[in-house]
């Protein structure tokens, strides 16, 4: 049932480190056999070890093309309710909720723009961009057997075409943190607007931790990401009460409640 699920992240994010290993490992062996200078051998060995370790971290830690576990059992502990997934992408976070909370119904919202299609694969000729996005998301929902408990909605999470106070829960994974400060504030305000009083908001964003540094440090060495206090401040400004914060590989999550 699950063999056809494809979240669409490009090969270089999941297997790119192996290409580095494939180049530097033979060079290391060759250099050792020919007794190259020790500083050169040390550099070759370091890159080889890093790339192999980074692949394992991405593949089995971050695992961006694999299933995503719900980071906290405190989100919708009743196991039921109507949930909005803001920036659903190809459905990874949507499946996370549907599979962890089998009595929920999830509305998966994304812009399904040209940027969306480029991010998750090559555009297809002869089909409109929004339809391509919907098709990719729907295919994953069907492959997981949960399409009857989900609906797909096109829209900008900074101004969502969704009724106010119509959801018991909202989730957003690795989407809001792609926006600038103004976009973040608008999106969090929208999350508060569409939640019922007492509704929960689960926010998951990228975080620079040991997993992130091991996997992507050389590429994003100078990247600055907001920390827990900054995200908690954004949520507080949007009217939320932060209930829980925590981490999983390369991820910071915050669970908040609308008073």
C-alpha angles and dihedrals in degrees: 000000000000100000095095098053110120121173091191104231111155120259094245091065093053105028104016093102090061089060089058090048091049090056102040100039095063089044090053091050091046092048092049092049092049094041098239117187113292096240090057092047090049092053093047092048093047093052091046093051093044095050093048092047091045091053091053090048093051096041100044103019110036092020094177093178093049137076116294119221120221102260096216134029089211092078109100094338090183087070093226140081143090113291133191119210107205111207094006096179110185092342106271094131092037090058089045090062098038094051097042094043105036095182096056130101115214129203107204111208127189137146093241088206130156088268089056092053093047091049094053100037144303121324114251121232119242098025130091116250097241091052091051090054094048091047093054093050094044092049090058093047090051093046089055092047094238102105091109090064096049141065128197121226127185114217149115112266089217089065109014124196089227132117118254119256092009103124136068092204141013127200130188122181123188093334112090091049088064089068130084121250094273091048091049092052093048093048094049089048089053091049089055092047096054095045123093116237107281091021120142131237120202112196121189120185138167115274132192104236135136091287092050094045093048094048103035107009097113090050100042098027095139097035113128118206126186113257131221095278092052093049091045088054092052090051093047091051089053090055100260130137111221110227103174142003128192147145141243126175109317089342138107117195131191125190113204137175133216108230 
